[in-house]
Amino acid sequence: MASDNGGRPRVVISTDIGGSDNDDYQSMVHYLVCADVFDTEGLISSPPHAGRVGNILECIDLYEKDYPRLKSYSSSYPTADYLRSVSRQGAIEAQSGEVPTEGDLSAGAKLLIDRANYDDPRPLYVLVWGSITDVAQAVRADPGIKAKLRIYSIGSWNTVQDKRSRDYLFNEHLDLWWIENDTTFRGMYMGGDQSGELSNERFPEAHVAGHGHLGSLFMEKLPVIKMGDTPSVLYLLHGDPDAPTANHWGGAFVQPYPDRPTYWHDDPNPSFDTNGRAGAKTVSKWRADYLRDWKMRMDRVQFER
């Protein structure tokens, strides 16, 4: 099921797929085989610099080839044409000033505003795998959308790519609902049960290779588990998304600032640390569970032997 408290999450993914790290391709493969439990409302290319919406479309083209198998398991998988229709190019350059330029909106930012203003009582989860530029543009242009947005961003290197956008949101929008994951995501490939076929190397060999056109793409781009952006999806797959401090496959977070009740960050408790990455164990402890779930989904597209 999509979440423990019921309902299908509305999701927009903002990704730097096609950039310098191929793990975004890995996370997109994972997301697409899970797409039957989400209402996907946007796929935004948000580099900046390298990576374009064409890299998203590359994945959708292969998804289309696997779609007949996926649909045989669930009629809720979106069509490839639908996914193409909600794919957008985001900003290709980092924010130039301390505040996003007024009126300078990428197609990705416009989509965010449109979907956040859509008449739907459910929140809109924006999973940020690349720079947060498009989110900053959208919030600058229409601050009212913050009431609907639920941001889960993978920080670290991504933040460096457009620190001004990140700092603008952090400093000027204290009421933004935001999980900023700077180190917890490392638990996707660090620690946890990596015995036998659950290892970073052997799992893809056994359960991704030969599993559809999407599986072939995964193995071509990076044939070992990294998938650093995937915890944002896992967060919605298992756990109450309204409670970031609770257990989720995608991590458990803390509120570091008493005056900011809608901002969460990595848990600094040393007991959840892996190799100096705060909070990583709040993801890795679920490794066997989320990999077995992924195996089940990849089996849906397995080529006949």
C-alpha positions as CSV (number, residue, x, y, z in Angstrom):
1,M,0.0,0.0,0.0
2,A,1.1,3.6,-0.6
3,S,1.0,4.7,3.1
4,D,0.0,3.3,6.4
5,N,-2.6,5.9,6.9
6,G,-4.3,5.2,3.6
7,G,-4.6,7.0,0.3
8,R,-2.4,7.4,-2.8
9,P,0.2,10.1,-2.4
10,R,0.3,12.9,-5.0
11,V,4.0,13.0,-6.2
12,V,6.2,15.3,-8.2
13,I,9.8,14.2,-8.7
14,S,12.5,16.8,-9.4
15,T,15.6,15.0,-10.6
16,D,19.1,15.8,-12.0
17,I,19.0,12.6,-14.0
18,G,21.5,12.6,-16.8
19,G,24.0,14.6,-14.7
20,S,27.3,13.3,-13.3
21,D,25.8,10.6,-11.1
22,N,23.9,7.7,-12.6
23,D,22.2,6.8,-9.4
24,D,19.2,9.0,-10.5
25,Y,18.6,6.5,-13.3
26,Q,18.6,3.8,-10.6
27,S,16.1,5.6,-8.5
28,M,13.9,6.4,-11.5
29,V,13.8,2.7,-12.4
30,H,12.7,1.9,-8.8
31,Y,10.1,4.6,-8.8
32,L,8.6,3.5,-12.1
33,V,8.0,-0.1,-11.0
34,C,6.3,1.4,-7.9
35,A,4.3,3.9,-9.9
36,D,1.0,2.0,-9.4
37,V,0.8,3.2,-5.7
38,F,1.4,6.9,-6.5
39,D,-0.5,9.6,-8.3
40,T,2.5,11.0,-10.4
41,E,1.7,14.6,-11.1
42,G,5.1,15.7,-12.5
43,L,8.6,14.6,-13.5
44,I,10.9,17.6,-13.6
45,S,14.5,17.8,-14.9
46,S,16.2,20.0,-12.4
47,P,20.0,19.8,-13.0
48,P,21.2,22.6,-13.0
49,H,23.9,22.3,-15.7
50,A,24.0,18.7,-17.1
51,G,20.9,16.6,-17.5
52,R,17.7,17.4,-19.4
53,V,14.1,16.3,-19.6
54,G,15.2,14.0,-22.5
55,N,16.9,11.8,-19.9
56,I,13.5,11.4,-18.1
57,L,11.9,10.5,-21.4
58,E,14.6,7.9,-22.1
59,C,13.4,6.1,-18.9
60,I,9.7,6.5,-19.9
61,D,10.4,5.0,-23.4
62,L,11.7,1.8,-21.7
63,Y,8.9,1.8,-19.2
64,E,6.5,1.8,-22.1
65,K,8.1,-1.5,-23.3
66,D,7.6,-3.0,-19.8
67,Y,4.2,-1.5,-19.4
68,P,2.2,-4.5,-20.6
69,R,3.8,-6.7,-18.0
70,L,3.3,-4.1,-15.3
71,K,-0.3,-3.5,-16.2
72,S,-1.0,-7.3,-15.9
73,Y,-0.3,-6.9,-12.2
74,S,-2.1,-3.6,-11.6
75,S,-4.3,-1.4,-13.7
76,S,-3.1,1.6,-11.7
77,Y,0.2,1.9,-13.5
78,P,0.1,5.2,-15.5
79,T,0.6,5.0,-19.2
80,A,3.8,6.2,-20.8
81,D,2.0,8.9,-22.7
82,Y,0.6,10.2,-19.5
83,L,4.1,10.3,-17.9
84,R,5.4,12.1,-20.9
85,S,2.6,14.7,-20.6
86,V,3.7,15.6,-17.1
87,S,7.4,15.7,-17.8
88,R,9.0,19.2,-17.8
89,Q,12.3,20.9,-18.1
90,G,13.3,22.7,-15.0
91,A,15.9,25.5,-14.5
92,I,19.2,24.7,-16.2
93,E,21.2,27.3,-14.3
94,A,21.6,27.9,-10.6
95,Q,20.0,30.9,-9.0
96,S,22.1,34.0,-9.7
97,G,21.0,36.2,-6.7
98,E,20.0,35.9,-3.1
99,V,16.3,35.7,-4.2
100,P,14.9,33.9,-7.3
101,T,14.3,36.4,-10.1
102,E,10.7,37.6,-10.1
103,G,8.8,36.4,-13.2
104,D,11.6,34.1,-14.3
105,L,9.8,30.7,-14.0
106,S,11.0,27.4,-15.5
107,A,8.4,25.1,-16.9
108,G,9.1,22.9,-13.9
109,A,8.3,25.7,-11.5
110,K,5.1,26.4,-13.4
111,L,4.0,22.8,-13.1
112,L,4.6,22.9,-9.4
113,I,2.4,25.9,-9.0
114,D,-0.3,24.4,-11.1
115,R,-0.4,21.1,-9.3
116,A,-0.2,22.7,-5.8
117,N,-3.1,24.9,-6.7
118,Y,-5.2,22.0,-8.1
119,D,-8.4,21.4,-6.1
120,D,-7.4,18.3,-4.2
121,P,-7.4,17.9,-0.4
122,R,-4.3,15.8,-0.4
123,P,-0.8,17.4,0.0
124,L,1.6,17.4,-2.9
125,Y,4.8,15.5,-2.1
126,V,7.8,17.0,-4.0
127,L,10.8,14.6,-4.0
128,V,13.9,16.6,-4.8
129,W,16.7,14.5,-6.1
130,G,18.7,17.3,-7.7
131,S,18.9,21.0,-7.0
132,I,15.9,22.7,-5.3
133,T,15.9,25.6,-7.8
134,D,12.5,25.0,-9.3
135,V,10.9,24.7,-5.8
136,A,12.5,28.0,-4.9
137,Q,11.2,29.7,-8.1
138,A,7.7,28.3,-7.5
139,V,7.5,29.4,-3.8
140,R,8.9,32.8,-4.7
141,A,6.2,33.3,-7.3
142,D,3.3,31.9,-5.3
143,P,4.0,31.6,-1.6
144,G,0.4,30.4,-1.0
145,I,1.4,27.0,-2.4
146,K,3.3,26.2,0.7
147,A,0.1,25.1,2.4
148,K,0.0,22.1,0.0
149,L,3.7,21.3,-0.5
150,R,5.5,18.5,1.3
151,I,9.2,18.7,0.4
152,Y,11.6,15.8,0.9
153,S,15.0,16.8,-0.5
154,I,18.2,14.8,-0.8
155,G,20.8,17.4,0.1
156,S,24.5,17.0,0.4
157,W,26.2,17.4,-3.1
158,N,22.8,18.5,-4.5
159,T,22.7,21.5,-2.2
160,V,26.1,22.7,-3.4
161,Q,24.8,22.9,-7.0
162,D,22.5,25.7,-6.1
163,K,23.1,26.8,-2.5
164,R,21.4,30.1,-3.0
165,S,18.0,28.4,-3.8
166,R,18.4,26.2,-0.7
167,D,19.3,29.1,1.5
168,Y,16.5,31.2,0.2
169,L,13.9,28.6,1.1
170,F,15.6,27.9,4.5
171,N,16.0,31.6,5.5
172,E,12.9,33.1,4.0
173,H,10.2,30.4,4.3
174,L,10.3,29.1,7.9
175,D,6.8,27.6,7.5
176,L,7.7,25.4,4.6
177,W,7.0,21.7,5.3
178,W,10.5,20.2,4.6
179,I,12.5,17.1,5.3
180,E,16.1,18.0,4.4
181,N,18.0,14.8,4.2
182,D,21.7,15.4,4.1
183,T,23.1,12.2,5.4
184,T,20.3,9.8,6.3
185,F,20.0,8.7,2.6
186,R,23.4,7.1,2.8
187,G,21.7,4.2,4.6
188,M,20.4,3.1,1.2
189,Y,23.8,1.6,0.4
190,M,25.7,1.8,3.7
191,G,25.1,-0.7,6.5
192,G,22.1,-2.9,7.1
193,D,21.8,-6.6,6.1
194,Q,24.1,-7.0,3.2
195,S,24.4,-10.8,3.5
196,G,24.1,-13.0,0.4
197,E,21.8,-11.6,-2.3
198,L,21.1,-8.5,-0.2
199,S,24.6,-7.1,-1.0
200,N,25.0,-4.0,-3.1
201,E,26.6,-6.1,-5.9
202,R,24.7,-9.4,-5.8
203,F,21.1,-8.0,-5.5
204,P,21.2,-6.3,-8.9
205,E,22.8,-9.3,-10.4
206,A,20.1,-11.6,-9.1
207,H,17.0,-9.4,-9.2
208,V,17.5,-6.5,-11.6
209,A,19.6,-8.0,-14.5
210,G,17.3,-9.7,-17.0
211,H,14.2,-8.0,-15.4
212,G,12.7,-6.0,-18.2
213,H,14.0,-3.0,-20.2
214,L,14.1,-1.0,-17.0
215,G,16.3,-3.5,-15.3
216,S,18.6,-3.4,-18.3
217,L,18.8,0.4,-18.0
218,F,19.7,0.1,-14.3
219,M,22.5,-2.4,-15.0
220,E,23.8,-0.3,-17.9
221,K,24.0,2.9,-15.9
222,L,25.4,1.6,-12.6
223,P,25.2,-2.2,-11.9
224,V,25.5,-1.9,-8.1
225,I,23.1,-0.4,-5.5
226,K,23.6,3.2,-4.8
227,M,20.1,4.7,-5.3
228,G,20.8,7.7,-3.1
229,D,17.6,9.4,-4.0
230,T,15.4,6.3,-3.4
231,P,14.8,6.9,0.4
232,S,12.5,9.8,-0.6
233,V,10.3,7.2,-2.3
234,L,10.7,4.6,0.4
235,Y,9.4,7.3,2.9
236,L,6.1,7.2,1.1
237,L,6.0,3.4,0.6
238,H,6.1,2.5,4.3
239,G,5.4,4.7,7.3
240,D,3.1,7.6,8.1
241,P,4.1,10.4,5.8
242,D,2.5,13.0,8.1
243,A,5.0,12.0,10.9
244,P,8.6,12.5,9.9
245,T,9.9,11.6,13.3
246,A,8.3,8.2,13.1
247,N,9.8,5.1,11.5
248,H,9.8,4.9,7.7
249,W,11.7,2.9,5.2
250,G,13.0,6.3,4.0
251,G,14.3,7.4,7.4
252,A,13.3,8.9,10.7
253,F,14.1,12.6,11.3
254,V,14.3,15.2,14.1
255,Q,13.1,18.8,14.5
256,P,16.4,20.6,15.3
257,Y,14.7,24.0,15.8
258,P,11.9,24.4,18.4
259,D,10.6,27.5,16.5
260,R,10.3,25.5,13.2
261,P,7.8,22.8,13.7
262,T,7.6,21.9,10.0
263,Y,11.3,21.4,9.3
264,W,13.1,18.0,9.9
265,H,16.7,17.0,9.5
266,D,19.0,14.0,10.1
267,D,19.0,12.4,13.5
268,P,22.3,13.2,15.2
269,N,22.0,10.4,17.8
270,P,25.3,8.4,17.5
271,S,23.4,5.2,17.7
272,F,21.9,5.9,14.2
273,D,25.3,6.9,12.7
274,T,27.1,4.9,10.0
275,N,30.6,5.9,8.9
276,G,29.9,9.5,10.1
277,R,26.6,9.8,8.3
278,A,24.0,10.9,10.8
279,G,20.7,9.0,10.6
280,A,21.8,6.4,8.1
281,K,20.8,3.5,10.2
282,T,17.2,4.7,10.3
283,V,17.1,3.7,6.6
284,S,19.6,0.7,6.5
285,K,17.8,-1.2,9.3
286,W,14.9,-1.7,6.9
287,R,17.2,-2.9,4.0
288,A,15.9,-6.5,3.8
289,D,12.3,-5.3,3.8
290,Y,12.6,-2.6,1.1
291,L,14.8,-4.8,-1.1
292,R,12.4,-7.7,-0.9
293,D,9.6,-5.3,-1.9
294,W,11.7,-4.0,-4.8
295,K,12.4,-7.6,-5.9
296,M,8.7,-8.3,-6.0
297,R,8.2,-5.4,-8.3
298,M,11.1,-6.1,-10.6
299,D,9.8,-9.7,-10.9
300,R,6.8,-8.2,-12.7
301,V,8.9,-7.2,-15.6
302,Q,11.3,-10.2,-15.7
303,F,12.0,-11.5,-19.2
304,E,10.9,-15.0,-19.9
305,R,13.6,-17.6,-19.6
